[in-house]
Amino acid sequence: MGEGLDGPDVDGTFALEVAPDPDQVRTARLFAAAVARHFGAEEERVEDLKVAISEAATNSIKAHREAGITEPVTVKAESSRGAIRFSVVDAGPGFSAPPGPVDPNNPSTPVAGLFEGSLGLTLIQSLFPNVSIDRNETRGMTVSFSVEVEDLKNGEE
């Protein structure tokens, strides 16, 4: 299992704002991977995380660009005992989606109209079944999911 330079902290919040530019998807992916490795995530889960963050960030950036929004997309990581909760937050026009977790009984069908032209949500959900999609209070959407991390469960290796 990987470990941060000084060992994993039990709690912490990290955030990265990226411009709504497709070239910034790589930056979001590298940020998420670095945070996960810091907290001791297994490399296989880090690879899954990179795919999920790429899909969520791509769709958020696309929403910003199509709506002419220049505000950044935010990638957040919040650690607590046993997991890191990753969120991709945008300020786009949003879409109609049921709040809260995606239906685990229907993992292969995205919400109607969601991520048109891609399998973004389906792919994220197949990697992290605890995906939630929520409309933000003012505007935009947040896609969140958790990555379990053994080091955070035990507090030490």
Secondary structure, 3 states (H helix, E strand, C coil): CCCCCCCCCCCEEEEEEECCCHHHHHHHHHHHHHHHHHCCCCHHHHHHHHHHHHHHHHHHHHHHHHHCCCCCEEEEEEEECCEEEEEEECCCCCCCCCCCECCCCCCCCCCCCCCCCCCHHHHHHHHCCCCEEEECCCCCEEEEEEEECHHHHHCCC
